[in-house]
Amino acid sequence: MWYTRSMPPGPIDPASLREHYGAFLRPGRILLTGHSHQAWPDVAREGLLCAFDEAAAHVDDKWARAAQVADRVRRGVAERIGGRAEDVALGQSTHELVSRFLSALDLRARPRIVTTTGEFHSLDRQLRRLAEEGVEVCFVEAGPVETLAERVAAEVVEGTAAALVSTVLFQSASRVPHLSAVTEAAHRVGAQALFDAYHAFNVVPFRVEDLGPDPVFVTAGGYKYAQWGEGNCFLRVPPDTELRPVYTGWFSDFTRLDEARGAGRVGYGPRGADRFAGGTYDPASHYRAAAVLDFFDAHGLDVDRLRALSLRQTGRLLGGLGGYDLLTPREAAARGGFVALRLPGAAAVVRSLRGRGVHADSRGDLLRLGPAPYVTEGEIDAALANLREIAGEGGARD
């Protein structure tokens, strides 16, 4: 463990956490990028230095220790979403992991994939490219979100290979209800169900079983709400899966590397997650994540407490955005960890905010504001005041 100081019980106090984020929380800078790149606690630097020191000390023998650190990350995932650590495959990006998943589908026998228009760019782009090659990709309109799961389920018919749906939409922070309906529909026709939980992981509590019975795949990463930084993504794999990814790395059958190569069928490791392993990677990302995991544990930053703070913060943002065209639900149970509003010239507004030290981002004409555990109420209020000065009341420019 890199960090041992404990935090008193009760609600999270952002002001008391800020001293541990000194490298990121510089004077004159308000970080409302919690939905994208959260600040790293200073202890993350110690994790990166540890990765260097162990490589220098052990050279190629560093991998035994790196494997233990990777297992720490797997445990951190399992603690947050349920299930077993050994069912977690790690990857540098969700795109890498989902591409392995897609490569395991028998698209000749089942040429149909069902998804939504609300998926993140990496999945959307990959599926549209597959559609160019003749795969039938059904894009279900993301709104209204209240009926999205049921509408996706209705499109999962015979000949469907998989349904891929987000649990929280990246543009609006809207939670997608009734997702077990997608899993049930997939099971009825022998298809697979994969859920992108990136905008839920470590900010919206959920368990794998909430999505329906196995087989269920879940992908997400720690770049956003977990503060793990880049290179820390995962795919939760059903333990008994027999899928055989075509896009496969040498870690997928690591235990039999010393056996003679043959002309027979390509083998995979004994666990379902082994099938989705890649190849040689940079372990420094896992050292950073492990350090942050220990920091969160020491300060009692569990998902329930983080969710409670997130709801207070997003509620404050919503309360200060009266008159604007809000996409994020006001109902606490229906929203994720950020607030989105439709704003003409959103990219220009983001640049103007940056000039005043307020960091946010945009997606087309949507402005996204994401709080984090170290963001104070005073910072939220200051950011809102700056937004109104720049964009005008209700987004109408002066």
MOUR-V391645 format. One record per residue. N is the residue number from 1. PHI is phi in whole degrees, -180 to 180 (999 if undefined). OMEGA is omega in radians with two decimals (NA if undefined). Layout:
((N	PHI	OMEGA) (N	PHI	OMEGA))
This chain:
((1	999	3.14) (2	-86	-3.01) (3	-140	-3.04) (4	-128	-3.10) (5	-68	-3.12) (6	-102	3.13) (7	-107	-3.13) (8	-63	3.13) (9	-67	-3.13) (10	107	-3.12) (11	-61	3.09) (12	-69	3.10) (13	-105	-3.11) (14	-55	-3.10) (15	-61	-3.12) (16	-75	3.13) (17	-87	-2.91) (18	-61	-3.13) (19	-63	-3.11) (20	-91	-3.13) (21	-124	-2.99) (22	-59	-3.09) (23	-68	-3.10) (24	-93	-3.02) (25	-88	-3.10) (26	-87	-3.13) (27	-57	3.09) (28	80	-3.12) (29	-127	3.08) (30	-112	-3.06) (31	-100	3.00) (32	-103	3.14) (33	-113	-3.05) (34	-65	3.12) (35	-87	-3.08) (36	-124	3.14) (37	-116	3.04) (38	-75	3.04) (39	-63	3.04) (40	-96	2.99) (41	-64	-3.08) (42	-57	-3.12) (43	-65	3.09) (44	-60	3.11) (45	-63	3.11) (46	-64	3.08) (47	-63	3.13) (48	-65	3.11) (49	-65	3.10) (50	-63	3.10) (51	-60	3.11) (52	-65	-3.07) (53	-63	-3.14) (54	-72	3.05) (55	-66	3.14) (56	-66	-3.09) (57	-77	-2.97) (58	-116	3.13) (59	52	-3.04) (60	-71	3.08) (61	-80	3.14) (62	-66	-2.95) (63	-69	3.09) (64	-64	3.10) (65	-69	3.12) (66	-60	3.11) (67	-64	3.10) (68	-66	3.12) (69	-67	3.08) (70	-61	3.10) (71	-65	3.06) (72	-62	3.12) (73	-66	3.11) (74	-59	3.11) (75	-63	3.12) (76	-62	3.09) (77	-65	-3.08) (78	-61	3.11) (79	-61	-3.06) (80	-92	-3.09) (81	-121	-3.10) (82	87	-3.11) (83	82	-3.04) (84	-109	3.12) (85	-61	-3.09) (86	-71	3.08) (87	-94	-3.08) (88	-105	3.00) (89	-95	-3.12) (90	-104	3.11) (91	-154	-3.13) (92	-75	-3.14) (93	-150	3.04) (94	-68	3.11) (95	-62	3.09) (96	-59	-3.07) (97	-72	3.13) (98	-68	3.08) (99	-64	3.05) (100	-65	3.11) (101	-59	-3.13) (102	-62	-3.12) (103	-70	-3.14) (104	-89	-3.11) (105	-81	3.08) (106	-88	-3.05) (107	-78	3.02) (108	-78	3.12) (109	-82	-3.12) (110	-131	-2.98) (111	-86	-3.04) (112	-116	3.04) (113	-126	3.13) (114	-113	3.12) (115	-149	-3.13) (116	-129	3.07) (117	-79	-3.10) (118	-104	-3.11) (119	-82	-3.12) (120	-65	-3.00) (121	-55	-3.04) (122	-64	3.11) (123	-71	-3.14) (124	-57	-3.13) (125	-63	-3.09) (126	-64	-3.13) (127	-70	3.09) (128	-66	3.09) (129	-68	3.07) (130	-63	3.11) (131	-62	3.08) (132	-63	-3.13) (133	-94	3.02) (134	107	3.07) (135	-73	3.12) (136	-82	-3.14) (137	-112	3.13) (138	-97	3.11) (139	-100	3.14) (140	-84	-3.13) (141	-58	-3.02) (142	-69	3.14) (143	-112	-0.02) (144	-76	-3.04) (145	-66	-3.09) (146	-61	-3.11) (147	-113	-3.01) (148	-61	-3.10) (149	-59	-3.14) (150	-66	3.13) (151	-71	3.02) (152	-64	-3.12) (153	-58	-3.13) (154	-66	-3.14) (155	-89	3.13) (156	-85	-3.05) (157	-116	3.08) (158	-53	-3.09) (159	92	3.09) (160	-83	3.10) (161	-88	-3.06) (162	-163	2.97) (163	-119	-3.09) (164	-126	-3.01) (165	-141	3.04) (166	-80	3.05) (167	-88	3.03) (168	-136	-3.06) (169	-76	-2.99) (170	-73	-3.13) (171	-87	-3.00) (172	-118	-3.04) (173	66	3.09) (174	-80	3.05) (175	-77	3.13) (176	-96	-3.11) (177	-83	2.98) (178	63	-3.06) (179	-68	3.09) (180	-62	3.08) (181	-63	3.10) (182	-67	3.13) (183	-62	-3.14) (184	-61	3.12) (185	-65	3.12) (186	-63	-3.13) (187	-64	-3.11) (188	-62	-3.08) (189	-110	3.12) (190	78	3.12) (191	-93	3.08) (192	-100	3.07) (193	-121	3.10) (194	-128	-3.12) (195	-117	3.06) (196	-89	-3.07) (197	-108	-3.05) (198	-59	-3.10) (199	-88	2.99) (200	-114	-2.99) (201	-60	3.07) (202	74	3.04) (203	-138	3.06) (204	-121	-3.10) (205	-61	3.00) (206	-157	3.07) (207	-124	-3.13) (208	-54	-3.08) (209	-66	3.07) (210	-63	-3.07) (211	-90	3.13) (212	114	-3.12) (213	-74	3.10) (214	-63	0.11) (215	-83	3.07) (216	-137	3.04) (217	-105	3.10) (218	-135	3.08) (219	-123	3.10) (220	-171	3.13) (221	-159	-3.07) (222	-101	-3.10) (223	-66	-3.03) (224	-95	-2.92) (225	-77	3.14) (226	-92	3.11) (227	66	-3.12) (228	-86	-3.11) (229	82	-3.06) (230	-65	3.00) (231	77	-3.07) (232	-128	3.11) (233	-113	-3.07) (234	-147	2.98) (235	-129	3.04) (236	-81	-3.01) (237	-113	3.05) (238	-57	-2.99) (239	-62	-3.07) (240	-102	-3.10) (241	-62	3.06) (242	-115	3.10) (243	-63	-3.09) (244	-124	-3.13) (245	-57	3.02) (246	-74	3.06) (247	-81	-2.96) (248	-134	-3.12) (249	-106	-3.03) (250	-71	3.04) (251	-71	-3.09) (252	-70	3.08) (253	-142	-2.97) (254	-61	-3.02) (255	-71	-3.10) (256	-114	-3.10) (257	-65	-3.08) (258	-83	3.13) (259	-76	-3.14) (260	-64	3.08) (261	-73	3.13) (262	-134	-3.13) (263	-95	-3.08) (264	-80	-3.10) (265	-63	3.12) (266	-64	-3.10) (267	-96	3.09) (268	-132	3.14) (269	-67	-3.03) (270	-75	-3.11) (271	-100	3.12) (272	-57	-3.11) (273	-66	3.11) (274	-58	-3.08) (275	-64	-3.07) (276	-108	3.09) (277	-75	3.14) (278	-105	-3.14) (279	-128	-3.12) (280	-57	-3.08) (281	-137	3.08) (282	-88	-3.07) (283	-73	-3.10) (284	-58	3.14) (285	-62	3.14) (286	-72	3.07) (287	-63	3.10) (288	-62	-3.14) (289	-63	-3.13) (290	-63	3.11) (291	-63	-3.14) (292	-70	3.07) (293	-58	3.12) (294	-64	3.10) (295	-62	3.13) (296	-62	3.12) (297	-61	-3.09) (298	-65	-3.11) (299	-100	3.11) (300	65	-3.11) (301	-87	3.12) (302	-86	-2.99) (303	-64	-3.13) (304	-64	3.13) (305	-69	3.10) (306	-64	3.12) (307	-63	-3.13) (308	-60	3.11) (309	-66	3.14) (310	-58	3.14) (311	-65	3.08) (312	-64	-3.07) (313	-69	3.13) (314	-67	3.05) (315	-63	3.11) (316	-66	3.08) (317	-61	-3.14) (318	-61	3.13) (319	-65	-3.14) (320	-95	-3.10) (321	-114	3.09) (322	-58	-3.12) (323	95	3.11) (324	-92	3.14) (325	-84	-3.05) (326	-87	3.04) (327	-99	-3.09) (328	-77	-3.13) (329	-62	3.04) (330	-77	3.14) (331	-66	-3.03) (332	-57	-3.07) (333	-68	-3.05) (334	-97	-3.05) (335	-117	3.08) (336	-92	-2.94) (337	-106	3.09) (338	-147	3.14) (339	-126	3.13) (340	-122	3.07) (341	-136	3.11) (342	-84	-3.02) (343	-147	3.08) (344	-56	-3.14) (345	68	-3.07) (346	-58	-3.12) (347	-63	3.11) (348	-68	3.09) (349	-64	3.10) (350	-60	3.13) (351	-65	3.13) (352	-67	3.08) (353	-61	3.14) (354	-60	3.11) (355	-63	3.10) (356	-102	3.09) (357	88	3.14) (358	-103	-3.09) (359	-99	3.06) (360	-144	3.06) (361	-149	-3.12) (362	-137	3.01) (363	-132	-3.02) (364	64	3.14) (365	-95	3.12) (366	-104	3.02) (367	-98	-3.12) (368	-117	3.14) (369	-122	-3.07) (370	-123	3.06) (371	-74	-3.12) (372	-154	-3.03) (373	-61	-3.10) (374	-98	-3.11) (375	-90	-3.09) (376	-89	3.08) (377	-62	3.11) (378	-62	3.10) (379	-67	3.10) (380	-61	-3.13) (381	-64	3.12) (382	-66	3.11) (383	-63	3.12) (384	-64	3.11) (385	-63	3.11) (386	-65	3.12) (387	-61	-3.13) (388	-65	3.11) (389	-66	-3.09) (390	-82	-3.01) (391	-96	-3.08) (392	85	3.14) (393	-69	3.12) (394	70	3.13) (395	85	3.13) (396	-86	-3.07) (397	-74	3.10) (398	-75	NA))
